[in-house]
Amino acid sequence: MEVENLIQSFSEFKDVKNIDRETMMNILEDVFKSVLEKKYEGVGDFNIIINVDKGDLEIWKNREVVEDGSVENDISQIALSDAQKIEDDYEVGEELSEQVSFESEFGRRQVLSIRQHLISRIHEQHRDVLIKRYESRIGEIVHGEVYQIWRNEILLTDDEGNDMSLPKSEQIPKDFFKKGESVRAVIKEVNIKNNKANIVLSRIAPEFIERLFEMEVPEVFDGIITIKKVVRNPGERAKVCVESYDDRIDPVGACVGMKGSRIHGIVRELRNENIDVVNFTENLQLLITRALSPAKITSVNIDDENGRAKVIMDADQVSLAIGRGGNNIALAGRLTGYEIDVFRDEASFEDDVAIDEFVDEIDGWILDALKGIGCDSARSVLEIDADDLVSRTDLEKETVEEVLKIFKSEFED
């Protein structure tokens, strides 16, 4: 390959990868020098002058002028008589710079090596630039177009054609995408995979909800309302704790919007994930009460030493507090940082039986498992679906069905 064509191909590659001219020059010089060093086993001093735009390449060999008969290496040294044939005023100890032709130094094998080496360096440079750029954007929302759908991940491209990955584990369970569709997600992490930049996106990270609120709620974007914490069960339910720095602004109302106008867009993006906006307070009892919404709480007793909260409420509020599949109480516990135990108000125990009364018929460890999810009476257990009881207590389905049968028989005429 002619040198002009070689340099021209490098220049075109530079434009594709958006690498600046100075960086390209440095890479080219390093590549040529490394090939020369390999050829001469590190002996010799060469200067490489490259004009990428014009396709010019000059190679200059620098040698020390020594006495005749004292040349030990003709790559780094030249005899005085030979130097004076080039210019008659050379003296011993001076350095002679001589331009050499590309063809004399590089054969076909070296040209292929240069090209492969350069392409490798360009890819590495592009990868490093890409990683640096996206590392500074971790936690930000990006848009990508779906171009390949696999079982375990979806591949997207950004506006510049860079690949991004949305793993199945980072997708909302109800997510379904088609090729060519635009997708929004946050940048979760950036790393190197198979010697390429691996930009991992997420739609289940709490930061995704935070960024969506910043886009939909001007007060959040401006910092008037701050998001203290986000906990979520992706695709099912999320709780967002917010605080307003302006007493005139209701943070919950501002985030929800008139008739839910602001939050509806976020809910649609999250595949109809239910979002509870909770007004933050330093009063832990009040915060727990708000976190368990829509259930109405009678009283809250805090055990700071063990990190637990005993919440008492009327019987008809227990199922609301626990929520479908235990989502509500689990998210409330994560939001407040306390393990929440739900108990029915003793005043509502009429026409009901405490589960401890069944100790002769049901093993104690089973009763403890039921108490652990806030069920301390027979009716409170019967109010919960069998499948929910299985998932929340980790009891066998046969065991749960037997327990329900015993409790039901207690209230039969």
N, C-alpha and C positions, 0 to 999 in steps of 0.2 A: 504494500500500500504506500502511495506517495505521501510525503510529509504533509503536503497541503490538504489532502483528503483526510488524513489522520486528525490534524488540528481542526478541520472544519466539522468533522463528526463530533469532536469534543465540544466545540462551541455550540452545536445544536443540542447536545445533551445538557449543556449548562442551562440553556433557555427552558428546556422541558422541566428541569428540576428546580428552577428558580434559585440557582446558586449565584451569588454576586461575582463580579468579574475578578476582584482581588482574591477571593477564596479559590476561584477556579485556577488562577495563575499559580497560587501557592501549591495547589494539589498537583498541577501539571509539572512544576519544577521538582517537587518531591518525588513524583513517580519516575521521571527521567533520571534523577540523581540516584535513586535506589536501584534502578536497572543497571546503571553504569557501575555503581559500587559492587553490585553482585557480579558483574562481568569481570571487573578487575580486582575482586576480593578485597575491596576497601582501600586499595592503593590508587592514588591519583586525586587531582583537584580539578573539578569541572564547574563551569558556570553555565547555566541554562538561561537563555533569553527567549521569551515567548511573547508573541503578540496574538492573543486569541482572536481578536476581531479581524485581523488581516490574514491570519493563518501562517505567520512567520515563525520560524524556529531557528535559533542559532545555538551551537554548542561550542564553547571555548574551553580548550585544555590548558591548564596552567602547570608549567614545569620550571624547576629550579635550574639555573645555569651553573654547571660544575666544570672543573678542569677536564681537559681531554684525557681519556683513559680512566676517569673516576666515576663513570656512570654505572650505578648499581641497579637502577630500575628505569627503563626508558619511558615508563608511563609518568613518573613524577620528576624525572631529571633529563637534562639535555646537555650534550657536550658543548663547550664554548665555541669550538669551530663550527658546529652545526648551527648554533644560535646566530653566529655572525654572518652566516649565509643568508639568514632571513633579514637581519639588520646588523650592520657592521659595528655598531656602537655598544653592543651588549657586553657586560662584564660578569665575572664570576660572582655568584651570590644573588644576582638579580632574578626576577621572575619573568618568564616568557609566556605570554598568552597567545595562543594560536587557535584560529577557528578551524574546526574539523567538519567534514560533511556528515550529514545524517546517515547516508548510506554506508559510510566507512565504519561507523560505530554500531549501527543497528541493522542486523539481518532480519529476515522474515520472522524468525522465532522471537527475537527481541521485540519486534513491532507487535506481535500477538500478545506477548507478555505485558507490554506497556498498556495495550488496550484493555486487557482483562484487569490489570492492576488499577487502571484509572476508573473503570466502571465500578469496581469494588469500592474504591475510595469515594466516588461520587455517591454511591448508595449509602455508605456509612455517614458521609457528611449530611446528606438529606435526612437520614434517620435521626441523627443527633439533633439537627435543627428542629425536626418535627417533635421529637420527645421534649425538648426544652420548651417549645411553644405550648404544647398541650399540658405539660406538667404545671405550668403557671395558671392553667385554666381548670384544674381539678375542682369539681363542685359546681361548675358552670353548666348551663344548658347549651346543647349544640343541636343543630338540625342535620339530619343525614338522610340520604336516599337509599332505600333498600335495593341492592342489586344481586344478592344471593341469599337464599334461605336454606339453611341446613337444619338437621334435627336438634343439634345442641347449641346453635347460635345463628344469629342473623348478621350478615356483613353489610355495612353501609359505606357510603362515600360522602365526604364533606364537599364544600363548594370548590375545593382545589383538586378533588379526585383522590384524596388520601383515604385509605381504608380505616374503618372503625368497626369494632366488634360489640354486638349486644348479645351476651350469652343467655341461654334459656333461663339460667338461674337468676338473672338480673331483669327478667321480664315479668310484668304483671300476669298472673295466671290466665286472665281473660284476654291477653294481648293476641292479636291476629293481624299479621301484616302481609301485604302483597308486594310483588316486585315493582319497583318504581315509586312506591309510596313514601311520603316524607314522614320521618319519625323524630320526635323530640325525646331527649334523654340527657342525663347529667354525665359528665366525665368522672368515672369512679377512680381509675388508676391508669398509669401509663408505664409500660415496661418494654423489654426487648424479648421477642419470641421468634425463634428461627432467624435470628440476626436481622429482624425487621422491627419497626416500631409497632407496638401492640397497644392500641388505644381502646380501653375497655369502658363501655357505657353502662348505665344502670337506670332503670325506671322504677326500682323498688327502694332506692336509697331515700332516707328522710330529706336529704338536700334537694331532691327533685320537687317535693312539695314546697319547700322553702322558696326555690327559684320560681315556681309557678305562682305563688302568692305575691312575690315581688313584681311579677309581670302583670298580674290582674288587679292588685291593690296598690294604688299610688302611695298611700300612707306607709305601707311596708317598704316600698322602694325608696321613699324619702327618709326613712328611719324614724318617722313619728311613732310608728307601731313596730315593735321588735318581736320576732318569733323566738321565744325562750327555749322551746323544745318541741320536737316532732317524734311521735311514735306511731307505728302503723303495722297493720297486718295487710300487706299489699293485696288490693283487689276486694278486700272485705270492709275494713274500717280503719280510720286514722284519727288521732287526736292531736290537735295543734294548740299549744299553749302560747298565748300572745299577751303583750303588755303595751299599754299606751303611755307615752311620755307627755301627752297633752290631756289634762283632765277633762277637757271639753269633748274629747273624741272617745266614743265607745269602741274599743278594739274589736269586740265580737261583731257588733253591727257593721263596722267598716269593712271587716273581712268577708262577711256574708253578703253584704250589699242589699239594695232594695229588692225585696222579694227573691233574694238569693241570686241576684244578677251576677255578682262577682264570683261567687263560689261555684256556680253551675258549670262554668267553663273548665274549672279545675277538676270537678267531679267527672265530667265527660272525658277529659284527658286520662284520668285514672280508671277508666272503665267502670264508672258508677260506684267507685269506692266511697262509702259513707264517711264524711268528715265532720268531726265534732270540734268546734272552735271553743277553747277554754280560756276564760279570763284569768290571767296569772295573779296570784296574791302570795304574800309572805306568810299568811295565816294558813298553816298546813291543814288544819281541820276543814277550813273552807275550801281549800284547793282540792282535797280529796272528795268533798261533797260535789264540787263542780265537775271533777273528773269522772264521777260515776253517773253523770247526767245521761239519760233522762230520768233515772231513778230519783225518788225523793227520799232523803236521808233523815232519820230521827235524831241520831247522835253518832259521834265519832270519838273513839278513845285511842290515843296514840301511845304506842310502846316504842320509844326511841331506842332503848337498849337493844331490842331484838329486831328493830326495823319493821314492825308490824302495826297494822291499824285495824281495830275492831269496829266495824260499822254496823249499826242497828237500824232497821227499817221495818215498815209494815210488811205483812206477808205478800201483799199483791205487788210490792216493789222489788222483791228479790230477783225474779226472773229478768226484770229490766236492768237491774244492776249487774247481773252476771252476763247477760247478753247472749246472743246466738253463738253457740260453740265456745262460750266463755270469753269471747273477744273483748267485751266491754270492761269487765273487771281486770282482765290481764293487761289491757292497754292502760287502764287507770293506774295500775300498780307500777308499770314501767314509767309512766309520766311523772308520778309523784315520788318514785323511788322507795315505796313501802309495799310490803306484802299485805294485801287487803283481805280480811276475813269478814264475810257477811253473815249477820245473824238476824233472825226475825224478832220483832218486838214481842216481849212476853205477853203483852196485853192482847196480842193477836193469836195467842196459842189456843183460844177457845175452839172447840171442835177439831183439835189437832193433837198429835201425840209426839213427844220428843223421841228422837231415834234411839236414845239411850234406853228407852223402855223395851226395845226389841233385842237386848243383849242376849237373851236366852235363845233366840231364833237365828240371829245374825252374828257372825264373828266380829270381834271388836275391831280388827284391822280394817274390815269393810266399812264399819261405821265411822272410823277415823278418816277414811278416804272421802266419805260423803261430807263429813264436817269440814274437811280441808277445802271443799269448794263452796262452803257457806250454807250447806244444807243441814240444819239441826233439828228438823221435824219431818214427819212422814209426808205431810202435804207439800212441803217445799221440794222434796225429792220427786213426788208425783207430778209436779208442775213442769219438770224438765223432761225433754224427749230422751228415750233410751239411748239413741246413738250419741247424743250430746253427753250423757252421763258416762258412756264408755270412753269417749275421747278426753273428757276432763278428769276422770278419776283413774284412768289406765286399768280399770277392772275388766275382766272378761265379760263378753256380752251375756253369756249364760248366767253369770253371777248377778249382773244388773237386772236381768229379767226375773230372776228368782226374788231379788229384793223388792222389785216393784209389785210382784205378785203378793208378797207378804204384806206390804203396806196397803195395797188395795183392799185386801181381805179385812183389814182393820176397820174400814169405813163402810163395809157392806152391811146391809140390814140383816 
